[in-house]
Amino acid sequence: MLTAATAPALDVAGLVVRRGDRIVLDGLDATFPAGMVTAVTGPNGSGKSTLLDVLAGVVEPDAGRVARLQADRGLAYVTQSVPPTALPLTVRATVSMGRWPHRRWWRPTTRADRAVVDAQLDRMAITDLADLPFDDLSGGQRQRTLVALGLAQRAGVLLVDEPTAGVDARSAALVVSALADEAAAGAVVVHAAHDLAGIAAANRVVTLG
C-alpha cells in the first residue's frame, strides 16, 4: 500500500486544448489527489474525455501544464470502449495486457503476473468468462474486462472514461467498488462520469462546463 509520503498526485494549471477551431478546455486548473476518487462531470462536449487524454499523455495541451507530484507507479488508462479486433483475444488475454508494463516483451508471464490477472478477473466477476473471445461479450462484460485490464497494471494513477455508462447495475456496482478500493490503497483515481451513481460514489467532483 502507498503511504501519504509516496502517493502520487496529478495537478493541471492553465490547461488549454483546442479541437480544430473549438476550444474544448480553456484555462483549467485542478488537482487530482491520491487516495480519492475524483469524478469529472459536465455535459457532452465539455471536455471530459479530452481531459483524461491529456492526463494520460495521449493528447498534448495547447497551453498549460500537467504535473505529477511525488512518486509515480505508472499510469493506467481505461478508455470507454474499444473497436472489435481481428485478433481472437480471450478475456484472460485482454486482462493480461495489463501486466505488459512490468515485463520485457519477449518474456512469458510469471506466476506473480498470473496471480494478479486471476485476482482482477475475480474482482470484476468475469472468471467464468476468461476463455471467451472479448468481442463476444456484452457491453457490461466488456466494460468490466477493460477495467480489470487497468487494475491488473497496479498503477499509481488510474484513469477511466465513463466506466458505468450504459452498463447494468451489477457491473456498475463492481466498477464503483473497485475504483474506491484503488483510491483507498493510495492511488490517484479519476473517472469521467455523467451518471448519478458514479458521481455520488466519488470523493470529489470536478465539473467542466
URCORSUL-V180961 format. One record per backbone hydrogen bond with DSSP energy under -0.5 kcal/mol. NH is the residue of the N-H (numbers start at 1). CO is the residue of the C=O. Records with the same first field share a line. If there is no record, write none. Layout:
NH->CO + CO
This chain:
2->185
6->3
7->3
9->69
10->32
11->67
12->30
13->65
15->28
16->63
17->25
19->22
20->18
22->19
24->17 + 22
25->17
27->15 + 25
28->15
30->12
32->10
33->31
35->187
36->33 + 187
38->36 + 189
39->37 + 204
40->191
41->39 + 206
46->43
51->47
52->48
53->49
54->50
55->51
56->52
57->53 + 54
58->53
59->53
62->16
63->16
65->13
67->11
69->9 + 67
76->157
78->159
79->77
89->87
91->129 + 132
92->130
94->90
95->91
96->92
97->93 + 94
98->95
99->96
100->97
102->99
103->100
107->104
114->110
115->111
116->112
117->113
118->114
119->115
120->116
121->117
122->118
123->119
124->120
125->122
126->121
127->121
129->126
130->127
132->129
134->89
136->133
137->134
142->138
143->139
144->140
145->141
146->142
147->143
148->144
149->145
150->146
151->147
152->148
153->149 + 150
154->151
156->74
157->74
158->188
159->76 + 157
160->190
161->78
162->160 + 192
163->192
165->162
167->164
172->168
173->169
174->170
175->171
176->172
177->173
178->174
179->175
180->176
181->177
182->178
183->179
184->180
185->181
186->183
187->182
188->156
189->36 + 187
190->158
191->38
192->160
193->40
199->195
200->196
201->197
202->199
203->37
204->37
206->39
207->205
208->41 + 206
